[in-house]
């Protein structure tokens, strides 16, 4: 199964993710960071939908995510949301396809629903 990355474009899109029932994978990515590129390759192996925040361009969203989830911001970072609450998080080299898949726990991720 192919991984589809859906951009979280604004606060309304973030609010939708945080009110989604089920499991959502949220990836905080920095295009200019080699470590983030490695993490992106790992996340791309997951399959399904992954919500992505560009941490350089969307600093206000990264601050909002930290405040709303209680997970301190790091980059790169993956946060697995279960019914809108942070259930698991990893950053840097802790981001592997296997670790994220285990955190998702076999649940089908809910569609990331890009902003519209």
N, C-alpha and C positions, 0 to 999 in steps of 0.2 A: 504494500500500500504506500502510495506517495504521500509525503508530508506537504501540506498546504499552509503557507505562512500568511496570516491575516494581520495587517497593520492595525494597531490600536491608534486611531488618528486623533482622538480628543477625549475630553472627560466624559462625554455622553457614551462613547464606546466603552470606556473603562467601567462606567456605572453598569452598563449592560452585562459585562463580564462578571462583575461582582454580584449580580442578581441572577446569574445563570444557574439553574439546577443541574447537578452533575459535576463532572470533572472538566476543568479547563487547564491547559498548559500555557503559561505565560512566560515568554522569553524576553529578557531585557538585554538588548544587543547594541554594540558599538561597532559600526562599520569600519572604523579606523584602528581597531585593536586586534592584533594577531591572536591573542587568547580568545577573544570573542569569535573570531573566525573559526577557530578550532571547535569551540562550543557549538557554533551554528552547524558545523558539519555533523556533530553528534546528534543534535536535535533533529536535523534533517533525516536521520535514520529512523526516527520514531514511527512515522506514518500518521495519518489523521491530520487534524487541524491544530495549529499552534498560533497563539496570539503573540504579536511581536511589538515591542516598544523600542524605538530608536532613542537611546539614552542621550545622545548628543543633541538631537533636535527637539526632544520632548522632555526637557528637564522638569517641567512642571508636573508631567505625568509620573515621572519616576518618584518625585517627592510625594505625590498623592498616593501612589501604590504603597510606598513605605508607611505612610500614615494610616491608610485604610486597612492594610493587611497586618501591620505590626512586624513586618519583616524588614530589617535594616537593608537599605539599598547597597548592592554591590554590582559590579559589571565585569563580565557577563554574569547573568543570573537567570535561573529558572525557578518559578514559583508554581507549584501545583495547587490549584484552587479546587476545593470540594464544596459544592453548594455555596460558593462565594467567599469561603474562608480559606486562608492559607493552611494547607495540610502538610506541605513539604517544601523545602527550598534548598538550593545548592548554588554555588558560584564557582567560577574559575575552573580548575581541573576536576572539581567534584561533579561537573556536568558531563555525564556520559549517557548514551542512549539507554544502556542497561539500567542505570540508577533511576533515570526519569521513568522508564517503563515500569520498574518495580514500584516507584512512588505512586504511579497512576493505578497500580494494583489490578491490572486487567480490566478496569472500567473503560468503556468507550468514551473518549473525550467528547465533550459537547462541542458543537461548532463554535468557533471563536467569534463569529459575527463581526466583521469589520464595520467601521463607522459608515453610515450611509445617510 
